[in-house]
Amino acid sequence: MLNRYLSFLYIKYFFIILSALIIFFVGLDFLQNAKSLPNSANLQILYILYKSFYAIDILLPITIVFAMISTKISLIRSNELVAIYSIGYDKKSVIKPLFVLSFLITLFYILLHTTSFSYANENADNIKKHKFLTSATQNLFFKYNNYYIYFKKLYPFRKEAKDIKIFLMKDHKLEEIIRAKSAFFKNNSWKIENATIVKKIDNKNPKLKILKSKNIDILQGFKPKILDRVYEGKTSFSIIDAILAIKLLKEQNINIQKIKAVLYSQIIYPFFAPFLMVILFYFVPITQRIASITIFSFGAIIFSLSIWGVLYALVRLSFTGVLIPEITTLLPISTLFIISLLFYKKY
């Protein structure tokens, strides 16, 4: 019964706080950018929806902590917390259902990042900048094995590229040029149709041979979103795309620190919230007679925001490549875990 009641209180405050923060975040953003948005009501609704998803992405971890603080303040003001302790329950019994719920919410939050949820802010920005949902990356030039590839336009969400040129190099010599008007990503590779191939007849003969090819497969595994983000320096990846990008870029001997930073921020960083909950709960007063609830709540909120702000700043620094993600994400979250474990043993 106690677990059910505490869980109900926590979930209630979690959704109230999250909803309030989302409305404030999206409302403020909409007021600032309303003039830049297209006149289409459908696109404006989509913009608000994607910005709401982005708000959840940013604010959900700190909401987990705020919901615990609100739950405890409610229990203290109604004298329910002291009553719970007086009938034989200890601090571990009280924090356990809240920690389990926060842990499950964090796992769900991580699961969301395996979907297109990770690209919500990018979709919203496309609507604001380009007046439609998808946008093209222009003049993309990159290397893959012995190929140097140029896409004049890449449409990641349509999985399509326009005006393709591919240069095959062997022993620092140009061996072959492939040109095509378009290419499509299908069955885990890029399909180039109706390509024109210009190649040397042999090394001794300066003449060129021009061929026509209906189908050419290239760039196995390089999804359009991976190409767009890796070679344009973007840091919005889903977990699945980030893992695939790391695997592919390792084979090409390309630096993967930024993508690792994104992956750590999506899988490891969110766990700061349940660990921070355990630490804060240690300082929760039993009744209003022992300590001022106003001072406690103010201090807990400021402390939580400070920890959240520092961790978020470190994560953003790792995106730029200034610091490695093991220092900016793995080390702080591991430290929080150890501290929370020590506090839990003191309960």
N, C-alpha and C positions, 0 to 999 in steps of 0.2 A: 504493500500500500504506500509506504514512504517513497519508494523508488518511482512509483507511478505518479504520485503527487508532485514530487520534485521535477520529474521529467516534463509533466504538463506545464508547470510554471516556467521552466527554462525554455521550452519550445514557444510558449506564448510570448515571452519577452524577446526571444530571438527574432520571431517574425515581425513583431511590432517595431523593433529597432532597425532591422534590415529594411523594412518597407519605408520607414521614415528617412533613413539615409539615402536610399535609392531615389525617393521623390525629391529630396533636397538636391542631390547630385545632378539628376537628369533635368530637373526644373531650372536650376541655375545655368546648366549648359545650354538648354533650349533657349533661354532668354538671351544668352550671349550670342548664339549662332542663328537665331530665327531668320535674320535678314539674308543669311548665306544659303539657306535651304531652298530647294526647288518648291514651286507653287503646288505641286502635286500632293494631295492629302495622303495618298498611299505611301509615297516616299517619306513624308514627314512622320507618319506612324511607324514605318520601318526604322527610321532614324532613332526615334524615341525607344523602340524596342531594342535595337542593337546597343544603344547607350545604356539602357537598363541592364543588359547582360554585362557590359563593361563595368558598370557600377558594382554589380555582384562580384565580378572578378577581383576588383580592388578592395571592396569593403567587407566581404563575407568573413575573412579571417578575424578582423578586429571586432566584428559583430558577435562572434563566438565568445569573446572575452567580455564585452559589454553586457551580453545576456546573462552571464554568470554574476556579474556585479549587481545587475538589476534584481535578479532572483534573490540574492542574499540580502539586499537592502529591504526587499519586500518581506522576507522572513523575519528580519530583525525588527522592523517597524510593527509587525503584527504579533511580536513575541513568540512566533512559532518556532524560531530556531532554538531558543532556550528551552522550550517545551520538548523539542525533539531530543536535545541532549539530556534532559531530565528523566526521560523514560528509558534511557540506556543506550542510545545511539551515540557513536563517536564521530569525529570529523571525517574519517575514512568512509563511513557509511553514507554521509551526506554528499561528499564530493564525488563518490564513485559513479552514481547515475548521470551526473552532469558531465563528468569526464568521458564516459562511454558515449553519450550523445554527441558531445563536441568532436570526439574522434570519428564517429560515423559520418557526421556532417563534413568533416575534413576529407574523408575518403571519397564521399560523393562529389565534393568540390574538385578533387583531383581527377575523378572519373569524367567530369564535365570537360576537362582539358584534353581528353582524347577525341573530342568532337569538334565541330566547326565553332563551338562556343569561344574557342581561343581567338577567332578572327573577328569577333563582334565589333571591336573598335575600328578595325580596318574597314569593315563594311560601312559603318557609320560615316567614316571620313570620306569614303568614296561617294556616298550620297551627297555630302556637303560640298566636296571639291568638284566632282564631275557630273553631278545632277543625275546619276544613275548608280546602280548597285555595283557593277563591275568596272574595272579600269584596266588600262593596258600599261605594261612596263615596256618602255621603249629603249631601243639600241642596247640589247643585252648581248654581251660578248664574253665567252668563257671557254675554258679548256676541259676536255674530257679524253683521257688517255692520249692518243696521238692526234685527236681531232681538235680543231679550233672552230667554235660554232658561234654564229651571229644570228640573232633573232631581231628583226627590226621592231616587231611588236609581239608581246607575249600577253595572253589573256589567261591568267591562272585559273579563274573560276570556270571559264569555258573550256579549259584544257586545249587551247589552240594557240598556234604561233603563225605569224605572217612574215613573208619575205625572208626565207631561210638561205643562209650561205654556210657551207661547211668546208673547211680546209683540212685535208689530210697531210700531215707532216711525217716524214721518215728520214732519220739522220740529218735533221735540220734542213731538209729539202721539201719543197712543195710537190706532192705527188698527185693530188686529185682535188678538184673543186666540185662540190655538189650544190646546185641551186634549185630552189622550189618556191612556189608562191605561198604554200601553207603546209602546216604539219599538225597532227592531232595526237594527243596522248591517249593510247588505248592498249589494254592488256599489258600494262606495266612497261611500255616502251613508246617512243615517239615514232609515229607512222608518217613517212614523207611520201606523198603521192605525186606522180608525174614530174619527177625530178630530172634535171639536166646534169649530166656528169661530164666534166672535162678532165681528161687525164693524159699523161704522157704515154706514148707508145712504148718506149723503153728509155733507159738512161742515155744511150748513145744517139738516139734520134730526137731532134728538137721538135718534131711535129707533135701536134695534139690530136687526140681522138675524142669526139663528142658522141655521147651515148644518151639514150632515153631510158629511164627506169620507172616502172609504174609504182613499185612499192619498195621502200627502204626502211628498215628498222634500226633505230639508234637510241642511245641514252637509256639503256635498260635501267629501270628503277628510279630515274630522275623525274619525280612528279613535278607538275608545273608549279605548285606552291613551294616546293623545295628549291627549284631553280630561281624563282622570283625572290625568295627570302634570302637565300645564301648569297647570290651574286649581286643583290641590291642592298645587302647589309641590314635587312629587316630583322626584327627580333620577336615577331609574333609567329609562334609555331604551336601546333597541337603536339601532344606528347608522342603520338604515333609518327607524325611527320618529323619531329626532332630526332627520334631514334633512327628512323630511316636515313635522315640526312647525315647523322654521325657515322653510320655504317658506310654510306657511299663516299663521304668526303675523306674518311680514313684511307680508302682504297686509292684516292686521288692525291694523297699526301697534302691535304688542305687543312689549315688550322681550324679546329672544332671548338675552341674555348668559348666562343659566344653562344654556340648552340648548346653546349653543356650547361652554360649559365642559365639559359632559358629552361632547360630540362630540370635543373635543380630548383629553380624558382617555382616550378609547377608541382614538383613531387615532394620536395623536402621543406621549402620555406613555409607552406601552410601549417605545418605542425607546430609552429611557434605558439599558436593560439591555445590548444589544449595544455601545452606545457606551462604557458604563462598563467593559465587558469589555476593550476595546482599551486603555483608560487603565491599568487595573490590571495588564494583562499586561506593560506596559513595566517594571514594578518586580519581576517574578517573578525570583528568583535562579536561576542555572543549576544549582548543586549546594548541598548542605547545608554545604559547607565555607565558602562565601562568606557566607552569612547563615543565621540560625536560622529553620527552617521554621515553628516554633511562633509566633515573633514575627511573621513575615510573614503567616501565615494569620489570626492574631488581628487584626492591623492591617487586613488586606484586608476581613475580615468586618465590623469596626467601621466602616470607611470606607464600605463598600457600604450598610450599614444606615442610616448617617447621611444619605447622599445620597438613598436611597430614602425615608426618613422625611421629609426636607425637601420633596422633590418631592410626596409623597403629601399632606402638610399644605397645600402651595400649591394642589394640585388641589381639596382639600376647601374651601379658602377661596374659590376661584372659584365653587363650587357655591352659596355663600351670597350671591354678588353683591358681596362686599367688594372683590375685585380682578378685573380683566378677565382672561379666559383667555389673551390674548396675552402678558400679563406672567407669569402663574403657570405656564403650560405651554409655550407656543411659545418664549419667550425662554430658559428654562433648558435645554430639550432642544436647541435650536439651539446654545447655548453648549457643551453636552456634545459635540455633533457636531463642532464646530470644534476643540475640545481633543483629541478622539480622533483627528481627522485629522492634527493636528500631531504627536501621539505616534506615529502609524502611519508618518509620513514619517521619523521618527528611527530606526525599527527597522533 
